Amino acid sequence: MTDEVDGKILRALQCAPRASFRLIGEVAGVSEQTAARRFHALRRSGVMRVIGLVDPAVHGDARWLARIRCRPDRVGPLADALARRPDIAYAGLASGGSEIICVITAPVHVASDDVLLRQLPKSASVLDVSIDLLIHPFGTSGVSDWTGYGGRLTPEQVQHLVGDRQLAPTGPPVPLTAEDTPLLDALAEDGRATHTQLADATGWSTARVARRLDALENSGALAYDVELLPARLGFALNATLWLRVAPAHLERVGEELAAHDEVAFAAAVSGDSNVMAVVICRDTEHLYRYLTTKVATVPGIDGYGLSIHVHRLKQATSLISRGRLVPPAFA
């Protein structure tokens, strides 16, 4: 089980995924060596992965949210096949195992029916499919991530980690080239790979690696994600909250939800329910308290629905295998 030191290390990584172990140790109250040892133990155990992600907008793509209603007795093979596709960023089973919820990357200009249906493996298990565009994510990476596990840091500690780094992109995403592929592949495997390791992977000098990382990160073309496996941290209940919100309240409601400790992700989406939030709780009582004491106090919500996740299959680039986050190649 993780303790308060592990929690602070995880929180430090969410704020600054590539921060040095010296800085992480300083905010966690431990030595640089202890911070490194704790980090590697968490990573080896499959509780956590730090990964580099390319913004889909670089390729002219967007994210689409698909809900696939299936026959429960035949959903497994289809769900596993979807989870292994590189264009699927998230996949999980909900509604007692009769629904697959997934996020797919595809061009924004195509008809929604073509986004997934044309590529969906032919299966008699599929009963119904709905696809909506993920219009706008709420919150700021590193600030609005799921923090329900604890590990709180003071504003001063966060500033110590972040330093002068920009939290928001300063321009349009920098175009990628074929030369970037080894760099991005290495970061997708390990978002904390050192400049020396990245130089070995690319054949570049460490100075060139540093310059290219700065350009990609500052423009928003490259971002980092700290993937966590909540069940291993004592949080067994995951759900997607579907909300109906008037346009005049959309921004305020979304940002307020994104700031909740229980929320891992919140976004505006197309469709009848125009806000979705991924909620992580310890158990059903925790979820009930969250709905009745936090969601209930957010003005502007006209209605809601709830999909309980029974099994996570994929988070960003990681598959979930035998209770561990693993790269797709190792599942």
C-alpha positions in Angstrom: 0.0 0.0 0.0 1.1 3.6 -0.6 1.7 6.0 2.2 1.8 9.8 2.5 5.3 10.0 1.0 4.2 8.1 -2.1 1.1 10.4 -2.3 3.3 13.5 -2.3 5.6 11.9 -5.0 2.6 11.2 -7.2 1.2 14.7 -6.7 4.7 16.2 -7.5 4.8 14.2 -10.7 1.3 15.4 -11.7 2.5 19.0 -11.3 5.8 18.5 -13.0 6.1 15.1 -14.7 9.8 15.5 -15.6 10.9 17.2 -12.4 14.2 16.0 -11.0 14.2 13.5 -8.1 16.0 16.2 -6.0 13.0 18.6 -6.4 10.5 15.8 -5.9 12.3 14.7 -2.7 12.4 18.3 -1.4 8.6 18.7 -1.6 8.0 15.1 -0.3 10.3 15.6 2.6 12.7 12.8 1.7 16.1 12.5 0.2 16.7 12.5 -3.6 17.7 8.8 -3.3 14.5 7.9 -1.4 12.3 9.8 -3.9 14.0 7.9 -6.8 13.6 4.5 -5.0 9.9 5.2 -4.2 9.2 6.3 -7.8 10.8 3.2 -9.3 8.9 0.9 -6.9 5.6 2.5 -7.9 6.4 2.2 -11.6 7.6 -1.5 -11.3 4.5 -2.4 -9.4 2.3 -1.1 -12.2 0.5 1.5 -10.1 1.8 4.4 -12.1 3.3 5.3 -15.5 4.5 8.7 -16.7 4.0 9.0 -20.5 4.5 11.6 -23.2 1.4 12.2 -25.4 1.1 14.0 -28.7 -1.8 16.4 -29.1 -4.2 15.0 -31.7 -4.6 18.5 -33.1 -1.1 18.2 -34.5 -2.4 15.7 -37.0 -5.7 17.5 -37.5 -7.6 15.0 -35.3 -10.0 15.4 -32.4 -11.2 13.1 -29.6 -14.6 11.3 -29.9 -16.5 9.7 -27.1 -18.1 6.4 -28.0 -20.7 4.4 -26.0 -21.2 0.9 -27.5 -24.1 -1.1 -26.0 -23.5 -4.8 -26.4 -24.8 -8.2 -25.4 -23.1 -8.9 -22.0 -22.2 -12.5 -22.9 -20.3 -11.4 -26.0 -18.7 -8.1 -25.1 -15.3 -9.3 -23.9 -13.5 -10.0 -27.3 -14.8 -6.8 -28.8 -13.7 -4.7 -25.8 -10.2 -6.3 -25.8 -9.8 -5.7 -29.6 -10.8 -2.0 -29.2 -8.4 -1.5 -26.2 -5.5 -2.7 -28.3 -6.1 -0.2 -31.1 -3.6 2.7 -31.1 -6.3 5.2 -31.9 -8.2 4.3 -28.8 -7.1 6.5 -25.8 -9.4 5.0 -23.2 -11.6 1.9 -22.9 -13.7 0.4 -20.2 -16.7 -1.6 -19.5 -19.7 0.0 -17.8 -23.4 -0.7 -17.0 -22.8 -4.1 -15.6 -20.6 -5.1 -18.5 -23.1 -4.4 -21.2 -21.6 -1.1 -22.4 -18.1 -0.2 -23.7 -17.1 3.4 -23.2 -14.0 4.5 -25.2 -12.3 7.6 -26.5 -11.1 7.4 -30.1 -8.8 9.8 -32.0 -10.1 10.6 -35.5 -10.4 13.7 -37.8 -13.0 16.2 -36.7 -14.4 16.8 -40.2 -15.6 13.3 -40.9 -19.2 12.2 -40.2 -19.5 10.8 -36.7 -20.8 7.5 -38.1 -17.5 7.0 -39.9 -15.4 7.7 -36.8 -15.9 4.3 -35.2 -18.6 2.3 -37.0 -16.6 1.9 -40.3 -13.6 0.6 -38.3 -15.6 -1.4 -35.7 -14.9 -5.1 -35.9 -18.0 -6.8 -37.2 -19.7 -8.3 -34.2 -23.2 -9.5 -33.5 -22.7 -8.4 -29.9 -23.2 -4.7 -30.8 -26.7 -3.5 -30.2 -26.3 0.2 -30.4 -23.6 2.9 -30.7 -23.6 6.6 -29.9 -20.6 8.8 -30.7 -20.1 12.4 -29.5 -17.3 14.9 -30.1 -15.2 15.8 -27.1 -15.3 19.6 -27.5 -13.2 21.0 -24.7 -11.4 19.6 -21.6 -11.8 21.5 -18.4 -9.1 22.3 -15.9 -5.3 22.5 -16.3 -3.0 19.5 -16.5 -1.1 19.0 -13.3 -3.7 21.2 -11.4 -7.0 19.5 -12.2 -5.8 15.9 -12.2 -7.3 13.3 -9.9 -6.0 14.0 -6.4 -8.3 11.9 -4.2 -5.5 9.7 -3.0 -4.0 12.6 -1.0 -0.5 13.8 -1.1 -1.4 17.4 -0.9 1.2 20.1 -1.7 1.2 23.7 -0.7 1.1 26.4 -3.4 4.7 27.2 -2.6 5.7 23.6 -3.1 3.9 23.5 -6.4 5.7 26.7 -7.5 9.0 25.2 -6.4 8.4 22.2 -8.7 7.0 24.2 -11.7 9.5 27.1 -11.6 9.2 29.2 -14.7 7.6 26.5 -16.8 4.5 27.6 -18.7 1.3 25.7 -17.7 -0.4 26.7 -20.9 0.9 26.4 -24.5 2.3 29.6 -25.9 1.3 29.1 -29.5 -0.1 26.6 -32.1 1.3 23.1 -31.9 4.7 22.7 -33.6 4.4 20.4 -36.7 6.0 17.0 -36.3 8.5 15.5 -38.7 9.6 11.9 -39.3 12.7 12.6 -37.3 10.6 13.1 -34.2 9.2 9.6 -34.3 12.0 7.9 -32.2 11.8 10.7 -29.7 8.0 10.5 -29.3 8.1 6.7 -29.2 10.6 6.8 -26.3 8.5 9.3 -24.4 5.4 7.2 -24.9 7.2 4.4 -23.2 8.8 6.5 -20.5 7.9 10.2 -20.1 10.7 10.7 -17.7 13.4 9.3 -20.0 16.6 11.5 -19.5 18.1 13.6 -22.2 20.9 11.1 -22.5 18.5 8.2 -23.0 16.5 10.2 -25.6 19.8 11.1 -27.4 20.6 7.4 -27.6 17.1 6.6 -29.0 17.3 9.4 -31.6 20.9 9.6 -32.4 20.8 13.3 -31.6 23.0 15.3 -29.2 21.6 16.0 -25.8 21.5 19.7 -26.7 19.3 19.0 -29.7 17.0 16.8 -27.6 16.6 19.6 -25.1 15.8 22.2 -27.8 13.3 20.0 -29.5 11.6 19.1 -26.2 11.3 22.8 -25.3 9.7 23.5 -28.7 7.2 20.7 -28.6 6.3 21.2 -24.9 5.9 25.0 -25.1 3.7 24.8 -28.2 1.5 22.1 -26.6 2.3 19.5 -29.3 3.7 17.3 -26.6 2.3 16.9 -23.1 2.8 14.4 -20.3 0.3 12.3 -18.3 0.7 10.5 -15.0 -1.4 7.4 -15.4 -2.6 5.9 -12.1 -4.4 2.7 -11.2 -7.0 3.9 -8.6 -7.9 0.4 -7.5 -4.4 -0.2 -6.3 -4.6 3.0 -4.3 -7.7 1.9 -2.5 -10.3 3.5 -4.8 -12.4 0.7 -6.3 -15.4 2.6 -7.7 -15.1 4.4 -11.0 -18.0 6.1 -12.9 -18.8 8.5 -15.7 -21.1 11.3 -14.8 -23.2 12.7 -17.6 -24.6 16.2 -17.0 -27.0 18.5 -18.8 -25.9 22.1 -18.4 -27.2 25.3 -20.0 -24.5 26.9 -22.3 -24.4 30.0 -20.1 -23.1 27.9 -17.2 -21.0 25.4 -19.2 -17.6 26.9 -18.5 -18.2 27.6 -14.8 -19.7 24.1 -14.1 -17.0 22.3 -16.0 -14.1 24.1 -14.3 -15.7 23.6 -10.9 -16.1 19.9 -11.5 -12.5 19.6 -12.7 -11.3 21.1 -9.4 -13.0 18.3 -7.4 -10.6 15.8 -5.8 -12.8 12.9 -7.0 -12.7 14.0 -10.7 -10.1 12.5 -13.0 -11.3 14.2 -16.1 -14.1 16.6 -17.2 -15.0 17.9 -20.6 -17.7 19.5 -22.7 -19.1 17.1 -25.2 -21.8 17.1 -27.9 -25.0 15.3 -27.4 -27.9 15.5 -24.9 -25.6 15.3 -22.0 -23.1 18.1 -22.8 -20.7 17.7 -19.8 -19.0 14.4 -18.8 -16.8 13.8 -15.8 -14.9 10.7 -14.8 -15.3 10.2 -11.1 -13.1 8.0 -8.8 -14.3 7.0 -5.3 -13.5 4.5 -2.7 -16.9 2.8 -2.6 -20.6 3.4 -3.2 -21.0 5.5 0.0 -18.2 7.7 -1.1 -19.8 8.2 -4.5 -23.2 9.0 -2.8 -21.5 11.6 -0.6 -19.8 13.1 -3.6 -23.1 13.4 -5.5 -25.1 14.8 -2.6 -22.5 17.2 -1.1 -20.4 18.4 -4.0 -22.2 17.9 -7.3 -25.5 18.9 -5.7 -24.0 22.3 -4.7 -22.9 23.2 -8.3 -25.6 25.6 -9.7 -26.6 25.3 -13.4 -26.9 21.5 -13.6 -30.3 20.6 -15.1 -30.0 16.8 -15.0 -27.6 13.9 -14.7 -26.9 10.3 -15.4 -24.3 7.8 -14.1 -22.4 4.9 -15.8 -20.7 2.7 -13.3 -17.4 1.2 -14.7 -17.0 -2.4 -13.9 -13.7 -2.9 -15.6 -11.0 -0.6 -17.0 -9.2 -1.9 -20.0 -7.0 1.0 -21.1 -5.9 4.4 -20.0 -4.2 6.7 -22.5 -1.4 4.5 -23.9 -1.4 1.9 -21.1 -3.3 -1.4 -21.0 -4.5 -2.8 -17.7 -3.3 -6.4 -17.4 -3.5 -8.5 -14.2 -4.0 -5.4 -12.1 -1.1 -3.5 -13.6 -0.6 -0.6 -16.0 1.6 -2.0 -18.8 2.7 -0.7 -22.3 0.6 -2.4 -25.0 3.6 -4.4 -26.2 3.8 -6.1 -22.9 0.2 -7.0 -22.3 
